């Protein structure tokens, strides 16, 4: 699982392997199997989903054969000086 400097607690970006054909069905199955809440599904540029899930379940999810990667969502801050 990829960790970030300022994670959004309980929020994870999951990218599926190329072999996954039913992205929506896989996302729903993962939410149920790993006790998470499906927040969004992506099928174009990235084939994956966005979940709210406990950290331990996210760590287990990273070993699922359908999953290419699991990454903590991050808080993004504008680094431009506005003053």
Rosetta blueprint (number, residue, H / E / L):
1 X L
2 X E
3 X L
4 X L
5 X L
6 X L
7 X E
8 X E
9 X E
10 X E
11 X E
12 X E
13 X E
14 X E
15 X E
16 X E
17 X L
18 X L
19 X L
20 X L
21 X L
22 X L
23 X H
24 X H
25 X H
26 X H
27 X H
28 X H
29 X H
30 X H
31 X H
32 X H
33 X H
34 X L
35 X L
36 X L
37 X E
38 X E
39 X E
40 X E
41 X E
42 X E
43 X L
44 X L
45 X L
46 X L
47 X L
48 X E
49 X E
50 X E
51 X E
52 X E
53 X L
54 X L
55 X H
56 X H
57 X H
58 X H
59 X H
60 X H
61 X H
62 X L
63 X L
64 X L
65 X L
66 X L
67 X E
68 X E
69 X E
70 X E
71 X E
72 X E
73 X E
74 X E
75 X L
76 X L
77 X L
78 X L
79 X L
80 X L
81 X L
82 X L
83 X L
